Amino acid sequence: MSKVLYIPCGFRCYTKKVMRERFGIQQAPLPFDSGFFSASSIIKFMESGRFKINLNNTNPCIKKENIIKDSLRGVDFKEVSYDFIDEFIKKNGYKNSYLDSTKGYYTLVKKFGFVLAHYNWHSSANRGIANPKENIEIVNEILNRRKARLFDLINASSEINLCFYLTTNNKPPTEQRFIIINNEYHNLKDEFALLENYFKQKFEKKKIKLIYL
């Protein structure tokens, strides 16, 4: 019996939630479940070897949502320091633009150009470890494990569905359609074909399909 794999490739963690609700899929975590990913950043990750990050090639960010550009709505990330965020939280309390919904830092992985969420915990999260150096070491273990799992699932599947949270009607967009990271702009819809072509070339014996959620 052929196996079908659904990969949440869109941007932000909400993609996996919508995929699960739409198709009733329960599956082990994959690399692009938690964070903000452009298609080009996914390709860089897929083509890389062992995932290895540290305090020198990552940085926390602040997030601005509902940015309007070319009649589209998107999210803007800017690098800041851990001290900057910690001082803000100390003075003002939690704010989602400074920490994610589980009180983790939005962590930019510079080599790949994506922002991770729900890994690198702030002390207010009460998640045990609240030291960025230790948290990032844990991220390395988690993402290497998830990457190996993804390739195992791809090898075992005959069809791969790349899932993006993006409606295709003509109404004004309420969801986020682009990412800006330190002024680098990624229109998510424009990059879908890039990711589809990559998967078709890399896994040429598989049936590849884009799914807009």
N, C-alpha and C positions, 0 to 999 in steps of 0.2 A: 504494500500500500504506500502510495506517495505521501510524503510529509510536507506540510506547509509551514514555513517559518514567518512570523510577523516581527519585524524589527522597528521599534519606535525610534525614528531618526529625526524627528522634528525637534523643534526647539522647545525647550523647557520640559519639566517633569510631567506637566499636564497631558502631554501626548500619550504616555503610557496609560494614564487613568482613562482617557477617552477610548483608547484602543481596547482596554479591558472591558469597559462598559458596552462598547459597540459589538464586540465579537465574543465576549465571554471568555477571554483568554487569560489563563493563569499560567505564568511561566517564570522561571528563575530570572534574576536580574541580569541585564545586559549592559554594555558599556555606556550607552547613550540615554539611559533612563533618567538620570538626575543631573540636570544642568542645562546649558544653553549652547546649542551646536549649529553651526552652519554646515552645509554639504561639504565644502572644501575642508573644514576641520575634521569631519568624519573620515574623509579620504586620507588625510595625512595620518590620522590615527591608525587606520587599517593598514597602511603601507609601512608603518614604523615597526621596529623590533619590540623588544621588551620595554614596557612603559616605565619611565623613571623620571620623577620630578623631585624638586627640593625647594628650599626657600629662595634660592638664587634664580630659578626659572619660573617661579610662580609669584603672584601678588594678589592681595585682596582688592575688591572693586566695590564701588557704589553703583547702584542701578537706578536709572530713570526710565519709567514706563510711560506709554502713551505719547511718545515723541511722534510728531507728524512730519513726514518728508515725502514729497511727491504724491500727496493725497493718500499715503499709506501710514499705518500706525506701527510703531516699533519700540524697541528697547535699546537704551544706550548705557554702556558700561565704561567707567573711567577708573584707572588704577589709582589707588591711594595706599597709605601705609596701615599696618595693623594698629599702630599707635593712634592714628587719625580716627579709625572706627571705634577703638576702645574708649577714647576720650569722649566721642559723641555719645555712645551708649551709656557711659558713666554719668554724663550730665543730663541726657534727655530720655533715657530709657530706650526700649526696643523700637525700631522703625524698619519696615520691610525693605527700604532702599539701601539699608546698611547691612542687614542680616537677612537670610532667607527665612521662610516660615517656620523652620525648625531651629532657628537661631544659629545657623552656620554662616561662615563667611562666603561670599561669592568669590571664588578663587579662580583667577585667570591662569590658564596654562599657556604660557607664551609661545612655546614651540608649535603648538597645534592651533592656537587661536580659538579655544573654547573656554567657557566659564563653568566651573563645577559648582553644584549646590548640594547641600545635605551630606557633606562629608567632614568639612573642616570646622569643628565646633567652637563657638565662642564660649567663654566661661559661664555666661548666663543660661546656656542651653542645658546645663546639668546632665551632660552626657558622659561624664567620666573624664576622658582626656580633653583638655582645652588648651593644649599647646600646639601651635601650628606645625612645628617641626615633627612632632610625634604623629599628629593627624595626617600630615602629608605622606609619611612613611606608610601609614595604614592605607591611604588612598592608592599608593603604588601596588600594594598587595591585592586590594579589591579589584582594581581595574585590570591588572594582569590576569587575575582569575576570571573576570567577566569576559575579557577578550578571548581567552582560550575557550571558554564556553561558547561564545558566539561562533567561532570558527568550527567548533565541533558540531554545532547545530546546523550551520550552513552545509557542512559536508554530509550531514545526514538528511538533508532536505532536497526535494526536487523543485520546490517553488519558494521564492523569497519575496515577501511583500514588504516594501519600504513604506512605513506609515508616517504621515505628516499631519499635524493638526492645522488645517487650513481649509476653510470653506471656499467653495468655488462659485457662489452666487454673485450677483452684481450689487448687493447691498453694501453700504459703507462698512469697511472692516472694523470690527470691534476687537478681534484677536490681533496679536502682534505678527507683523509680516516681514520685519527686517531686524537685524542686529547690527549695532554699531559698537565696536570695541576699540577704544582709543582712536577714534575717527576712521577706523577701517569698516567700510559699509558692506553688508551682505544682505541682498534681497533674497529671501528664502525661496520664493517661487521661481526666480530666475535660476537658482542653483539646483533645482530638483532634477532637471535633465542631466546636469553634470554628474550627479550621484547615480542616476539610473544608468547612464552610459558606463560609468566606472564598474558597477556591479555586473553589467552584461559582459564586459570585457574580461573581468577578473574571474567570474564564475559563468563562463560561456555555456556550460551544459545545464544551467539552471534556468527556470522560467522566472523572470524578474518583472515585478509589477509595482507601480506606484499607487498608493491608496491615500486619498485625502479624507481626513476624519472630520 
